[in-house]
Amino acid sequence: MVSLKGKVALVTGAASGIGLATAELLAEAGAIVALLDINEKNGTNAANQINESAGKAKFFICDVTSDSDCKKTVEVIHKEFGKIDILFNNAGVIRRKTILDLEEEDWDLIIDVNLKSIYLLSRHVIPIMIKGNGGSIINNGSGWGIKGGSDAVAYCAAKGGVVNMTRAMAIDHGKHGIRVNCVCPGDIDTPLLRGEAKQLGVDEEEFMQEAADRPLNRVGDPVDVAKAVLYLASELSSWVTGTSIIVDGGGLA
């Protein structure tokens, strides 16, 4: 039931972190994986790494904040692989600032990458899924999409939008056989998380130690989230839609 053999999956923000771990796991389960990112070097290396480990993947450079880029990339993927069964909207960025310190361009960037990208990719992928009689869309939210956090007002706003957008999409497209769910990670050891320490002007190791202060007593690994995405992409979750799965080691408990 966890086999994705014959499925085509599209993963954004796939050059590193959660996106890369998920692309690897989906490929391991048998899916053909299209990796999308703006980092061409890392994205190409990631696809090569998956292909060398007996998976099947291809990298596509794509600015997920651009409608024309998203449309063109989805069309190319559809033409090459014939369908799209799984979409993991994962691309994300954060700026650790209060509303008083946040510049308008930072606000726009965070909303565009974290929230608008889901709208853009989904509007081009959903018609393909409808023709294919269904699919699974997984959006990457955050624990801070459910509970507020300090010095991250735009990120919290964007991820709160992701959580409720997921519910709305599930309602609209259940009739098409499309399930739409959300994963809400806690602190995961990624370049994005470690970059927050620099933004806040604190010691990285101390920052990571504080992030591990939760019931399971560790920071998450990208594969922890990838496993939840695999569940939502597979037939194991065939009657699950419109929900958010919190993957945070008990941080919100």
C-alpha positions as CSV (number, residue, x, y, z in Angstrom):
1,M,0.0,0.0,0.0
2,V,3.0,2.3,0.2
3,S,4.1,1.5,-3.3
4,L,4.1,4.5,-5.6
5,K,5.1,2.5,-8.7
6,G,3.8,4.1,-11.8
7,K,3.1,7.4,-10.1
8,V,4.5,10.8,-11.1
9,A,5.3,13.2,-8.3
10,L,6.2,16.9,-8.4
11,V,8.2,18.3,-5.5
12,T,9.0,22.0,-5.1
13,G,12.0,23.3,-3.1
14,A,13.6,19.9,-3.9
15,A,17.3,20.9,-4.0
16,S,17.8,20.5,-0.2
17,G,16.2,19.9,3.2
18,I,12.7,18.5,3.4
19,G,12.1,18.7,-0.3
20,L,15.2,16.6,-1.1
21,A,14.5,14.0,1.6
22,T,10.9,13.7,0.3
23,A,12.0,13.4,-3.3
24,E,14.4,10.6,-2.3
25,L,11.7,8.7,-0.3
26,L,9.0,9.0,-3.0
27,A,11.5,7.8,-5.6
28,E,12.4,4.9,-3.3
29,A,8.7,4.0,-3.1
30,G,8.6,3.8,-6.9
31,A,7.5,7.2,-8.1
32,I,9.0,9.2,-11.0
33,V,9.9,12.4,-9.3
34,A,10.2,15.9,-10.9
35,L,12.4,18.1,-8.7
36,L,11.7,21.9,-8.9
37,D,13.9,24.5,-7.5
38,I,15.7,27.8,-8.4
39,N,19.1,26.3,-7.4
40,E,20.1,24.6,-10.6
41,K,23.4,23.1,-9.3
42,N,22.0,21.5,-6.2
43,G,18.8,20.5,-7.9
44,T,20.7,18.8,-10.7
45,N,23.0,17.0,-8.2
46,A,19.9,15.9,-6.2
47,A,18.3,14.4,-9.3
48,N,21.5,12.6,-10.3
49,Q,21.9,11.3,-6.7
50,I,18.4,9.8,-6.9
51,N,19.0,8.3,-10.4
52,E,22.3,6.7,-9.2
53,S,20.4,5.0,-6.3
54,A,18.0,3.2,-8.6
55,G,15.3,5.8,-8.4
56,K,14.0,7.9,-11.3
57,A,14.1,11.7,-11.1
58,K,14.6,14.8,-13.3
59,F,15.4,18.4,-12.2
60,F,13.5,21.4,-13.6
61,I,14.6,24.9,-12.8
62,C,11.5,26.9,-11.8
63,D,10.7,30.1,-9.9
64,V,7.6,29.0,-8.0
65,T,6.5,32.6,-7.5
66,S,6.2,33.2,-11.3
67,D,3.0,32.0,-12.9
68,S,4.6,31.8,-16.3
69,D,7.4,29.6,-14.9
70,C,5.0,27.3,-13.1
71,K,2.8,27.0,-16.2
72,K,5.7,26.2,-18.5
73,T,7.3,23.7,-16.1
74,V,4.1,21.8,-15.4
75,E,3.4,21.6,-19.2
76,V,6.9,20.2,-19.8
77,I,6.5,17.6,-17.0
78,H,3.1,16.6,-18.2
79,K,4.3,16.2,-21.8
80,E,7.3,14.2,-20.7
81,F,5.7,11.9,-18.1
82,G,2.1,11.9,-19.3
83,K,0.5,12.7,-15.9
84,I,1.0,14.1,-12.4
85,D,-0.3,12.1,-9.5
86,I,1.3,13.8,-6.5
87,L,2.2,17.4,-5.8
88,F,4.2,18.4,-2.8
89,N,4.1,22.1,-2.4
90,N,7.2,22.5,-0.2
91,A,9.1,25.6,-1.2
92,G,9.6,28.0,1.7
93,V,11.5,30.9,3.1
94,I,11.6,32.7,6.4
95,R,12.5,36.2,7.7
96,R,12.8,36.4,11.5
97,K,11.4,39.9,12.0
98,T,8.5,41.6,13.8
99,I,6.0,43.6,11.8
100,L,7.8,46.8,12.8
101,D,11.1,45.6,11.4
102,L,9.8,43.8,8.3
103,E,10.2,45.6,5.0
104,E,7.5,45.3,2.3
105,E,9.8,43.3,0.0
106,D,10.3,40.8,2.8
107,W,6.6,40.4,3.3
108,D,6.0,40.0,-0.4
109,L,8.8,37.4,-0.7
110,I,7.6,35.3,2.2
111,I,3.9,35.3,1.1
112,D,4.9,34.6,-2.5
113,V,7.2,31.7,-1.8
114,N,5.3,30.1,1.0
115,L,1.7,30.7,0.0
116,K,1.3,32.1,-3.6
117,S,3.4,29.2,-5.0
118,I,0.8,26.7,-3.8
119,Y,-1.9,28.6,-5.7
120,L,0.2,28.8,-8.8
121,L,1.4,25.2,-9.0
122,S,-2.0,23.8,-7.9
123,R,-4.0,25.8,-10.5
124,H,-1.8,24.2,-13.3
125,V,-1.6,20.7,-11.8
126,I,-5.2,20.2,-10.7
127,P,-6.6,20.1,-14.3
128,I,-4.1,17.3,-15.1
129,M,-5.2,15.4,-12.0
130,I,-8.8,15.8,-12.9
131,K,-8.2,14.3,-16.3
132,G,-6.3,11.5,-14.5
133,N,-9.2,10.8,-12.2
134,G,-7.6,12.1,-9.0
135,G,-4.4,12.7,-7.2
136,S,-2.8,13.8,-3.9
137,I,-1.7,17.3,-3.1
138,I,0.4,17.8,0.1
139,N,1.2,21.4,1.2
140,N,4.0,22.2,3.6
141,G,2.7,24.2,6.5
142,S,4.3,24.7,9.9
143,G,3.6,24.4,13.6
144,W,3.6,28.2,13.3
145,G,0.7,27.9,10.9
146,I,-1.3,26.6,13.9
147,K,0.3,28.5,16.8
148,G,2.0,31.9,16.6
149,G,5.7,32.4,17.0
150,S,8.0,35.3,17.8
151,D,9.9,37.5,15.3
152,A,8.3,35.7,12.3
153,V,5.0,37.6,11.6
154,A,5.0,37.1,7.8
155,Y,6.0,33.5,8.0
156,C,3.2,32.8,10.6
157,A,0.7,34.6,8.3
158,A,1.8,32.7,5.3
159,K,1.7,29.3,7.0
160,G,-1.6,30.0,8.6
161,G,-2.9,30.6,5.1
162,V,-1.4,27.3,3.9
163,V,-3.3,25.4,6.6
164,N,-6.7,26.9,5.8
165,M,-6.1,27.0,2.1
166,T,-5.5,23.2,2.4
167,R,-9.0,22.8,3.9
168,A,-10.6,24.9,1.2
169,M,-8.9,23.0,-1.6
170,A,-9.9,19.7,-0.1
171,I,-13.5,20.8,-0.1
172,D,-13.4,22.0,-3.7
173,H,-11.7,19.1,-5.3
174,G,-12.8,16.1,-3.3
175,K,-15.4,15.6,-6.0
176,H,-12.6,15.2,-8.5
177,G,-10.9,12.4,-6.5
178,I,-8.1,14.8,-5.4
179,R,-7.1,14.6,-1.8
180,V,-5.4,17.8,-0.3
181,N,-3.6,17.6,3.0
182,C,-0.9,19.5,4.9
183,V,2.1,18.6,6.9
184,C,3.1,21.0,9.7
185,P,6.7,20.4,10.7
186,G,8.3,21.7,13.9
187,D,12.0,22.6,13.9
188,I,13.8,20.5,11.3
189,D,17.5,20.4,10.8
190,T,17.7,22.2,7.4
191,P,19.6,25.1,6.0
192,L,16.5,27.2,6.5
193,L,16.4,26.5,10.3
194,R,20.1,27.0,10.8
195,G,19.9,30.3,8.8
196,E,17.4,31.6,11.4
197,A,20.2,31.7,14.0
198,K,22.2,34.1,11.8
199,Q,19.1,36.2,11.2
200,L,18.5,36.5,14.9
201,G,22.1,37.1,15.7
202,V,22.5,34.1,18.1
203,D,24.9,31.2,18.3
204,E,23.9,28.5,15.9
205,E,24.6,25.6,18.2
206,E,22.8,27.1,21.1
207,F,19.9,27.9,18.8
208,M,19.8,24.3,17.7
209,Q,20.0,23.0,21.3
210,E,17.0,25.2,22.3
211,A,15.1,23.9,19.2
212,A,15.5,20.4,20.6
213,D,13.6,21.2,23.8
214,R,10.5,19.2,23.2
215,P,9.1,15.8,24.4
216,L,11.2,13.7,22.0
217,N,14.2,15.8,22.9
218,R,15.7,16.3,19.5
219,V,15.4,18.5,16.4
220,G,13.6,16.8,13.5
221,D,15.3,15.3,10.5
222,P,14.0,16.1,7.0
223,V,13.1,12.4,6.6
224,D,10.7,12.6,9.5
225,V,8.6,15.0,7.4
226,A,9.2,13.0,4.2
227,K,7.6,9.9,5.9
228,A,4.5,11.9,6.6
229,V,4.4,13.1,3.0
230,L,4.8,9.5,1.8
231,Y,1.8,8.5,3.9
232,L,-0.3,11.3,2.5
233,A,0.8,10.5,-1.1
234,S,0.0,6.8,-0.8
235,E,-3.1,4.6,-0.6
236,L,-2.6,4.3,3.2
237,S,-4.3,7.7,3.4
238,S,-7.0,7.0,0.9
239,W,-9.8,8.5,3.1
240,V,-7.7,11.4,4.5
241,T,-8.2,14.8,3.1
242,G,-8.5,18.4,4.4
243,T,-6.3,17.7,7.4
244,S,-3.0,18.8,8.9
245,I,-0.5,16.3,10.3
246,I,1.8,17.9,12.9
247,V,5.3,16.5,12.7
248,D,7.2,18.2,15.5
249,G,8.4,15.8,18.1
250,G,5.6,16.9,20.5
251,G,6.5,20.6,20.3
252,L,2.9,21.7,20.2
253,A,1.7,19.1,22.7
